[in-house]
Amino acid sequence: MIDIEGAMDLIEKGLGTSGFNIIPDLKSFLVKDLFEIFKEEFGLIYKLGKPRISEKIHEMMISKEESSRCHPNIDGTIYMHYKNIIDANHKKEFTSDKVCVSKEVLKEILKSKNFFKP
């Protein structure tokens, strides 16, 4: 989850940074939870289909193999060098399932951003 201002800040960081991938340290949510909230709030009717070939449920932003090239979180951003090892002992992946908010938390975030405002 990222708002417009956060996305623009991230783009500016990326444009001003050389030699690193810029990875935002963000929370994620399940699209199914979003649809359920919209069903409750607006009467959305939807039908779950079958997953497509190679469709993923969660994204991997940083693999275990890449994590040793990452600087720790700096202002909500992780900097991954394209080749230099930063910490050879760091072997922690960053995937969306590990930062996924609950449906209730997602609903509160949407409320705080006025998503239910007429």
Order of alpha helices (4+ residues) and beta strands (2+ residues): alpha-beta-alpha-beta-alpha-beta-beta-beta-alpha
